[in-house]
Amino acid sequence: MNCFCNGIFCLDRCDENNGDHMIYLWNPSIRKFKMLAPALLTDPFDSATLGLDYHSQKNDFKILRLVTFQGSLEEPDPPTEAEVYTLSTDSWRKVVLAQLSDLNVGYLYHNEPYIFFNGALHCIVTNEHCRFILSFDINDERFHKIMLPLDFLDVYQSYLTVFKGSLAYIIISNHLATGGIMCHLWLMKEYGVAESWTRKCVPIDWCHHFHGCTDNGELLIKICTGLISIDPENLLQNSLITEFNIRWVCYAANSIESLVLLDGVNVSSEYED
């Protein structure tokens, strides 16, 4: 499962026979799948990431697909290209990524879903110069660079999320002074302004994976015994689920139902034979 937004999930899989990547939209509320038109930027050896967003002004869904092509001896670090799928037209089209000062955004971090916030998709990317947040505004379809707060040398894990209505950057690090684990919660008080990052440190016993934030501002963290929630204000910790395979939690935290019918061709029932 790649990403979700407003009750719609975006999934992809690779055909083992010919290496083709197939992308689907899934509405679990009405149990319907839609297989999308083939993407324009295709190669079985490319690295691609998907981000799903909802365009409220046009009541439409869009998918951003960033593709990093494999390098060669002549061009060891080729540029990343971008394309956008629009549900209402069931079609892909290329968009210009070279609005940034760095034409090559570099290696894409795609282990975590994109963050849809403030009318834009966000992901962390790295190039030879720096590591930053790449945002894509769905209204004007322009890319922007948002600088991250100061990096730490002992970073164990890092995640983008939304915390109480603000874009947030979570850093899990080894706390060298105490020998324990520290969660650094960075909040962007003024969206898009790097100088507005503020930090709160939350000591934790251990972290296998950060799953997201609840609406009331609790951090959902998977540890060795299951899922816990931590309130960063009073440091209260609660055990929620005592099982290890809980990947679905990152989608359940902000789950909503949708009546989008995914009308058109290539639509099928979840239980269709």
C-alpha positions, -999 to +999 in steps of 0.1 A: +000+000+000+016+033-011-005+063+001-040+074+010-060+106+011-097+115+019-107+079+021-091+068-011-060+045-012-034+043-040-017+010-045+008-004-071+022-037-080+047-051-105+038-078-130+063-105-125+059-117-161+068-085-180+080-061-152+051-036-158+040-015-129+002-013-124-013+014-102-048+012-087-072+034-067-092+017-040-122+030-022-128+006+007-161+023+017-178+011-015-154-018-022-143-006-056-109-007-074-099+012-104-068+003-125-052+035-138-041+043-173-004+033-179+021+059-166+043+078-191+076+074-173+083+037-172+113+015-169+116-017-148+148-004-132+137+031-123+129+042-087+095+057-085+074+072-057+037+080-055+017+106-037-021+109-037-039+142-030-074+157-032-080+189-051-109+204-032-115+233-056-123+209-084-135+179-063-108+157-080-079+135-070-044+137-084-014+114-081+022+128-082+047+103-095+084+111-092+108+088-111+146+086-106+162+070-136+192+047-133+225+063-139+252+053-164+289+058-168+282+089-189+256+103-165+260+087-131+234+110-114+205+116-139+177+140-131+144+130-115+113+135-136+077+141-126+042+133-139+007+138-126-024+116-130-058+132-128-088+110-119-114+131-138-095+126-171-080+092-163-047+104-179-011+112-171+009+142-181+045+153-174+051+183-152+083+204-149+105+197-119+133+222-129+117+251-111+141+244-083+177+257-082+189+221-081+178+205-113+185+171-099+167+165-066+187+133-061+178+101-044+142+098-032+132+086+002+101+065-005+098+041+025+071+063+040+039+077+025+038+113+012+023+138+036-007+158+022-009+191+041-019+227+033-029+218-002+004+202-011+022+169-011+055+167+009+084+142+008+120+142+020+146+141-008+184+143-009+208+155-035+246+159-034+242+193-017+216+189+010+185+171+024+152+189+023+114+187+020+101+187-016+066+201-018+041+200-047+012+225-047-018+207-063-034+240-074-006+255-095+014+222-098+046+239-088+074+224-067+090+242-038+119+235-014+115+236+023+147+233+043+148+209+072+159+219+108+195+212+118+205+176+112+218+153+140+248+131+137+231+103+156+199+101+136+183+066+139+150+073+121+132+104+107+097+110+095+074+137+082+040+140+098+013+165+108+011+174+145-018+195+157-023+214+124+015+220+118+039+203+095+063+183+117+096+165+114+102+136+137+138+126+144+145+094+165+181+096+177+205+079+202+208+102+231+245+101+238+244+117+272+220+091+288+226+062+264+188+061+257+165+071+228+153+106+222+124+117+200+130+152+186+096+167+176+103+196+152+072+218+145+071+244+116+051+272+133+048+292+101+043+270+070+072+272+045+094+293+067+125+273+077+133+298+105+101+289+123+111+253+131+109+247+169+119+216+188+106+196+217+125+166+231+106+135+242+126+107+259+114+072+249+125+037+259+127+023+224+113+029+189+109+003+161+088+025+139+069+058+142+033+055+128+020+090+130+000+114+153-035+114+166-058+144+162-052+153+199-014+152+195-003+118+207+026+101+190+020+065+178+052+044+181+058+007+177+081-008+202+091-045+207+058-053+226+034-036+203+019-001+198+021+027+224+009+063+224+030+091+240+017+126+249+047+149+243+033+175+266+031+155+298+051+124+286+022+100+295+026+067+278-002+042+271-001+007+256-026+003+228-020-029+209+001-059+220+010-073+186+039-066+163+024-066+128+005-033+129+014-016+096-022-006+091-020+018+121-005+046+100-036+046+078-061+042+106-050+073+125-066+097+100-091+073+083-123+087+068-150+073+045-155+083+009-183+080-015-161+086-046-174+061-071-142+058-093-165+059-123-152+049-158-134+020-173-113-005-154-135-003-123-143-036-105-157-048-072-134-059-045-151-093-045-155-097-082-145-132-096 
